[in-house]
Amino acid sequence: MPKPTIPHERNALACGPEIGHDKLNLKGRIWLEKDGKTFLSWGRVVLLERIDQAGSLSAAARSMGMSYSHAWNLVEEMNCLAASPLVEKQAGGVSGGGARLTEAGRQAIARFWRLVEEFRRWVDERQAD
């Protein structure tokens, strides 16, 4: 299943207008790393948002066309790199399992989108030079 096209305002891409006689565009994406490993990126943040919406890691993974094991690995890596877990997982059973975004997870999402907006403003300012 192909990934859906995401409107510019909901991705981590910054793209300025064409500049100069050669009509170049300044473009870039941001992600956060810790110890040389990706901590947060557009895809990881979308996964966190979808976990929050669905209350399920498997449903979030399905909605992104990603395997459960890949989603699980991404969450585990983010949880290990974070100061406190971003997602709490509940094992299955009679009532089924689930996943819940923590307050740290919500703060990480908000921080990431703030950084994206700051990055976009920076790109726009470079175009004005």
Salt bridges, closest charged atoms under 4 A:
GLU49 OE2 - ARG10 NH2 2.81
ASP52 OD1 - ARG106 NH2 3.01
GLU76 OE2 - LYS89 NZ 2.52
GLU77 OE1 - ARG44 NH2 2.98
GLU88 OE1 - ARG100 NH2 2.51
GLU117 OE2 - ARG120 NH1 2.86
ASP129 OD2 - ARG126 NE 3.69
